[in-house]
Amino acid sequence: MFIDRLIEKIRTTNNPTVAGLDPKIEYVPDFIKSQKFDAFGVTLKGVSEAILEFNRTIIDSIYDIVPAVKPQLAYYEMYGVEGMRAFDETVKYARDKGLLVIADGKRNDIGSTSEAYSHAYLGESRLNEHTATVAFHTDALTVNPYLGIDGIQPFLDDCKKHEKGIFVLVKTSNPSSGQLQDLLLQDNRTVYDAVADLVITWGKDLIGAHGYSSVGAVVGATWPVQAKELRQRMPFTYFLVPGYGAQGGTAQDIAVNFNQDGLGAIVNASRSLMCAYQSERWKDSFSPLQFGDACRMEAIRMRDDINAAIGGSHASL
């Protein structure tokens, strides 16, 4: 199952983090942009080639110390077909390096359209009555629960059939999430509590050997009080935790997302890793030419920061 592969990678690397690959062209060092713009022009092709080289260097710098990467689809879609080609090549490159890949797309729709999304990222796309192929070789996908089981069932089916995973939005890290997610229902649960209970139900048939489900939850690092409550409510659900670093979440905030076994969560950082070479912490130590080295050092610092906060080595469990 996906969740078992993820936990085993977390234990092997002693690292409960995922590197977000959410590249804007502004993040790419000037020397790469100059090379690609000279070759392909200041075009969508040129931008996408620059992003792809940027991503490959980041992957080369961290593939042995992190368990997974999480490319956010919007950052590729905004560069059109060429951007999606860069996404596809990034996914393949990461997998060739042994990394798990979580596509961050927050997909959902009515049943047939949801099925198409699921086939694209978790299953297979049928070409004719005899032939099907994999479109994108991703291991998991973030999904939106707003349409209920009609929109979720296709993802569950592909998770079972192809041993993939999903992370369902439960309590997101953005400041305005409470406008909907914190509303009280008639039974005094919040909306995010109700979604959490659905996630438990949706994931009960996808429990792996380590006791966790391949149906996970997105729980933001910026809401530690709510995360602590959700951790108690969802003991067998793995949390994908955005919001560390650039969004303000700290290792102490994040610690409540983990269970007593030291497992239960994987923490995402994107900008703080990709742009480490520009940060106050690392800019005096690394030039833009060394952006991969800066990313690696920040990934190690993040790993050690979080492991210290949760109080244990996963490799020893």
C-alpha positions in Angstrom: 0.0 0.0 0.0 1.0 3.6 -0.5 1.0 4.4 3.2 3.3 1.5 4.0 5.8 2.7 1.3 5.7 6.2 2.7 6.3 5.1 6.3 9.1 2.8 5.2 10.7 5.7 3.4 10.3 8.0 6.4 12.0 5.4 8.6 14.8 4.8 6.1 15.6 8.5 5.9 14.8 9.3 9.5 12.9 12.2 8.0 9.1 13.0 8.4 9.2 15.7 5.7 8.2 16.2 2.1 9.8 18.7 -0.2 7.3 20.9 -2.1 8.3 21.6 -5.7 6.2 24.7 -6.3 8.4 26.7 -8.7 7.8 30.2 -10.0 10.2 31.4 -12.6 11.2 34.1 -10.0 12.6 31.4 -7.8 15.0 30.1 -10.5 18.6 31.6 -10.3 19.5 34.0 -13.1 22.2 31.8 -14.6 19.7 29.1 -15.4 17.1 31.5 -16.8 19.8 33.2 -19.0 20.8 29.8 -20.4 17.3 28.6 -21.2 16.0 32.0 -22.5 19.0 32.1 -24.8 18.2 28.7 -26.1 14.4 28.8 -26.2 13.5 32.5 -25.9 11.5 34.2 -23.2 8.6 31.9 -23.9 6.6 29.3 -22.0 9.1 26.7 -23.4 12.0 28.7 -22.0 10.4 29.1 -18.6 9.5 25.5 -18.4 12.9 24.3 -19.4 14.4 26.6 -16.7 12.0 25.2 -14.1 12.8 21.6 -15.0 16.5 22.1 -14.6 15.9 23.9 -11.3 13.7 21.0 -10.1 16.3 18.4 -11.2 19.1 20.1 -9.3 16.9 20.3 -6.2 16.0 16.6 -6.5 19.7 15.7 -7.0 20.5 17.6 -3.8 17.9 16.0 -1.5 16.8 12.6 -2.9 18.8 10.6 -0.4 17.6 12.6 2.7 13.9 13.1 2.1 11.2 10.4 1.5 9.0 12.3 -1.0 8.4 15.4 -3.1 5.1 17.2 -3.6 4.8 19.2 -6.8 1.9 21.7 -6.8 0.1 21.4 -10.1 -0.9 25.1 -10.3 2.7 26.1 -10.6 3.0 24.0 -13.8 -0.4 24.6 -15.2 0.2 28.4 -15.3 2.9 27.7 -17.9 0.6 25.8 -20.2 1.4 22.6 -22.0 5.1 23.2 -21.6 4.6 23.6 -17.9 2.7 20.3 -17.7 5.6 18.7 -19.6 7.9 20.0 -17.0 5.6 18.5 -14.3 5.7 15.1 -16.0 9.4 15.1 -16.4 9.9 16.2 -12.8 7.7 13.4 -11.6 9.6 10.8 -13.6 13.0 12.2 -12.5 12.0 12.1 -8.8 10.7 8.5 -9.1 13.9 7.5 -10.9 15.8 8.8 -7.8 13.6 6.6 -5.5 11.3 9.4 -4.2 7.6 9.1 -3.7 5.6 11.8 -5.5 2.5 13.4 -4.0 0.7 15.5 -6.7 -0.9 18.5 -5.0 -3.9 19.2 -7.1 -6.9 19.3 -4.6 -9.0 17.6 -7.3 -12.7 16.7 -7.1 -15.9 16.9 -9.1 -19.0 14.9 -9.9 -18.4 11.1 -10.2 -17.4 10.8 -13.9 -15.2 13.9 -13.9 -13.7 12.8 -10.6 -13.0 9.4 -12.1 -11.1 11.1 -14.9 -8.9 13.0 -12.4 -8.3 9.8 -10.5 -7.3 7.9 -13.6 -4.9 10.7 -14.6 -3.0 10.8 -11.3 -3.7 7.5 -9.5 -4.8 5.0 -12.1 -4.7 4.3 -15.8 -6.2 6.1 -18.8 -7.9 3.8 -21.2 -6.8 4.3 -24.9 -9.1 1.7 -26.4 -11.0 -1.4 -25.3 -7.7 -3.4 -25.1 -5.2 -0.8 -24.0 -4.7 1.4 -20.9 -1.6 3.4 -19.8 -0.4 5.6 -17.0 -0.7 9.3 -17.7 1.3 10.7 -14.6 3.3 8.4 -12.4 2.4 9.9 -9.1 1.9 8.0 -5.9 -0.7 10.1 -4.2 -3.0 13.1 -4.8 -4.5 15.8 -2.6 -8.3 15.9 -3.0 -11.2 18.2 -2.0 -14.0 16.5 0.0 -16.7 19.2 -0.7 -18.8 16.9 -3.1 -19.0 14.0 -0.6 -18.6 10.4 -1.5 -19.7 10.8 -5.1 -16.5 12.8 -5.7 -14.3 10.6 -3.5 -15.3 7.1 -4.5 -13.3 7.1 -7.8 -10.1 8.0 -5.9 -10.8 5.3 -3.3 -11.3 2.7 -6.1 -7.9 3.6 -7.7 -6.2 3.6 -4.4 -7.3 0.1 -3.8 -6.6 -1.1 -7.4 -3.2 0.6 -7.9 -2.0 0.9 -4.3 -2.0 4.7 -4.3 -3.0 7.3 -1.7 -5.0 10.5 -1.2 -4.8 13.3 1.3 -8.2 14.9 1.9 -8.4 18.6 2.8 -9.6 18.7 6.5 -8.1 21.8 8.2 -6.1 23.9 5.8 -3.3 26.3 6.7 -4.6 29.4 5.1 -5.9 32.2 7.4 -9.4 32.3 6.0 -10.0 28.5 6.3 -12.2 29.1 9.3 -14.9 30.8 7.2 -16.1 27.4 6.3 -14.1 24.8 8.1 -14.8 26.1 11.6 -18.6 26.5 11.2 -20.6 24.6 13.8 -23.1 22.0 12.7 -26.3 21.1 14.6 -24.6 18.3 16.4 -21.9 20.8 17.7 -19.2 19.4 15.5 -17.3 21.8 13.3 -17.2 21.3 9.6 -13.6 20.1 9.8 -14.6 17.6 12.5 -17.3 16.2 10.2 -14.9 15.9 7.3 -12.4 14.2 9.6 -15.0 11.6 10.5 -15.7 11.0 6.8 -12.0 10.6 6.1 -11.9 7.9 8.8 -14.8 6.1 7.2 -13.4 6.5 3.7 -10.1 5.1 4.8 -11.1 2.1 6.8 -10.6 -0.4 4.0 -7.2 0.9 3.1 -5.3 0.3 6.4 -1.8 -0.9 5.8 0.6 -3.1 7.7 1.8 -0.3 9.9 -1.7 0.5 11.1 -2.4 3.7 9.1 -4.7 4.3 6.1 -3.7 5.3 2.6 -6.5 7.9 2.9 -4.8 10.7 4.7 -5.8 14.2 5.8 -4.3 17.7 5.1 -4.0 19.5 8.4 -2.2 22.8 8.5 0.8 23.6 10.7 -0.7 27.0 11.5 -3.5 25.5 13.6 -1.8 23.5 16.4 -4.8 23.5 18.7 -7.1 22.1 16.0 -4.4 19.7 14.9 -4.0 18.3 18.4 -7.8 17.7 18.5 -7.7 16.1 15.1 -4.8 13.8 16.0 -6.8 12.4 18.9 -9.9 12.1 16.7 -8.0 10.4 13.8 -5.4 8.0 15.3 -5.0 5.9 12.2 -5.0 8.7 9.7 -1.7 10.0 8.3 -1.5 13.9 8.2 0.1 15.9 5.4 1.1 19.1 7.2 1.6 22.2 5.1 2.5 25.6 6.5 6.0 25.0 8.0 8.6 27.6 7.4 7.6 30.4 5.1 3.9 30.2 6.2 4.8 30.6 9.8 4.4 27.1 11.3 7.1 26.0 13.7 8.4 22.6 14.7 6.7 23.0 18.1 3.4 23.7 16.3 3.8 20.6 14.2 4.7 18.2 17.0 1.0 17.8 17.9 0.3 16.2 14.5 2.4 13.1 15.4 1.3 10.0 17.4 3.2 8.5 20.3 4.9 6.1 17.9 6.6 9.1 16.3 4.6 8.5 13.1 1.3 9.9 11.8 2.4 13.0 9.9 4.6 14.2 7.1 5.5 17.9 7.0 5.8 19.9 3.9 8.0 22.9 3.1 8.3 24.4 -0.3 9.5 28.0 -0.6 11.9 27.7 2.4 13.7 24.8 0.6 13.5 26.0 -3.0 14.6 29.5 -2.1 17.0 28.6 0.7 19.9 30.2 -1.3 18.1 33.5 -1.0 17.2 33.2 2.7 18.9 35.2 5.5 20.0 31.9 7.0 22.0 30.6 4.0 22.6 33.5 1.5 26.0 34.3 3.0 27.1 30.7 2.8 25.9 29.8 -0.7 25.9 31.6 -4.0 23.0 31.3 -6.5 25.2 28.7 -8.3 25.1 26.6 -5.2 21.3 26.7 -4.7 21.1 22.9 -4.5 23.6 22.9 -1.7 21.6 25.5 0.2 18.4 23.5 -0.3 20.1 20.4 1.1 21.3 22.2 4.2 17.9 23.6 4.8 16.3 20.2 4.3 18.7 18.7 6.9 18.0 21.6 9.3 14.3 21.1 8.9 14.6 17.4 9.5 16.6 17.9 12.7 14.3 20.6 13.9 11.2 18.5 13.5 12.8 15.3 14.9 13.9 17.2 18.0 10.4 18.6 18.5 8.7 15.2 18.2 11.4 13.6 20.3 12.6 10.6 18.5 14.4 8.9 15.6 12.0 7.1 13.2 14.9 4.9 12.1 15.0 3.2 15.6 11.3 2.4 15.7 
